[in-house]
Amino acid sequence: MAARLGILAGGGALPARLIEACRASARPIFVLAFEGAADPATVAAVPHAWVRLGAAGEGLKLLRDNGVEELVLAGAVRRPSLAALRPDWRAARFFARVSLRALGDDGLLRAVIRELEAEGFRVVGVDSVLASGLAPVGPIGRLRPDETAEADIRRGLDVARALGALDIGQAVVVQQGLVLGVEAIEGTDALVVRCGALRREDEGGVLVKTAKPGQERRADLPAIGPDTVRAAAAAGLVGIAVEAGSTVLIDRPGIAEAADAAGLFVVGIAIP
């Protein structure tokens, strides 16, 4: 039998997708849900416990008490200030070694993974649980980008990779060569909404999402789902381009269906 998997669950649809995959394979799981982030409905029917983000000691004890051997980090967690975090003794010991202010998201997650592994857990990537869940090269759905969209995708990839190299974000929206917005702390959904109000009257507009160069693949891989497609359509965008092999598709059939219904393309792009 596979090792019991602990899912450190934040917000969004990804934790639910992981739970579904583990159920389908009869893999034992325990969900440690972060207060103020995870959806109660997602964890209601599986073994779980709730924990405050700064209560590291309590969280580690819950994982051990429930026989967890492997861990996967899934879902969004809004990054708090140290004052709002209210770290317990275990979290305070961690932050005494790293600076919350000095690290970007990827740097902080790398430090968290090292800490979890020092505690004896094996940290695995989402893609190891969702074996076929990464974006392939090519269209997901019926539509493909036209020449203008292809140019916007190339521009977006350049910007997104530069943005990621600074450990800031993973997504950018481009319309006819103009960068309408880049992802920072607000996340992809808020970026799309913001850029919808900035679009020019002309057609076009593409959301481009990639992994950061040298990204820690066991945490915070780019992800899109049907809700991302619907948000892009509501913002007036014509398509979404994601990095193939490094972007998690949350419900690939649902993404294709939503894209076809909205008249948008969704495409996986190979990045050397």
Secondary structure, DSSP 8 states (H G I E B T S, - for coil): ----EEEEE-BSSHHHHHHHHHHHTT--EEEEEETTTS-HHHHTTSSEEEE-TT-HHHHHHHHHHTT--EEEEESB-----HHHH---HHHHHHHHHS-TTT--HHHHHHHHHHHHHHTT-EE--HHHHSTT-B--SEESSS----HHHHHHHHHHHHHHHHHHHTTS-SEEEEETTEEEEE-STT-HHHHHHHHHTT--SSS--EEEE---TT--TTS---EE-HHHHHHHHHTT--EEEEETTTSEESSHHHHHHHHHHHT-EEEEE---
